[in-house]
Amino acid sequence: MSDKPFTPDSLAERWSCSAKHVRDLCQSGKLAYFRAGKLIRIAALVVQAFEAGEKCARGSGLTAGGTALTTAETDSPLAQRT
């Protein structure tokens, strides 16, 4: 798997589900993600962990390349930053 982060659309294609379902997983806190401006991105490491059944929700402490993927922005529970 590439280290390139997934978009909700590309991850939905991989999982054979809708992009809305992927965004819902992010919004509910079940799938860690980060923002690139206004765009949602899901790190490849998070996808691997999720597919393996590991905990990779917000607050799980999962990191990618030393960058925490779990700290929510104060103005939005959907967005995360380092």
Secondary structure, 3 states (H helix, E strand, C coil): CCCCCECHHHHHHHHCCCHHHHHHHHHCCCCCCEEECCEEEECHHHHHHHHCCCCCCCCCCCEECCEECCCEECCEEEEECC
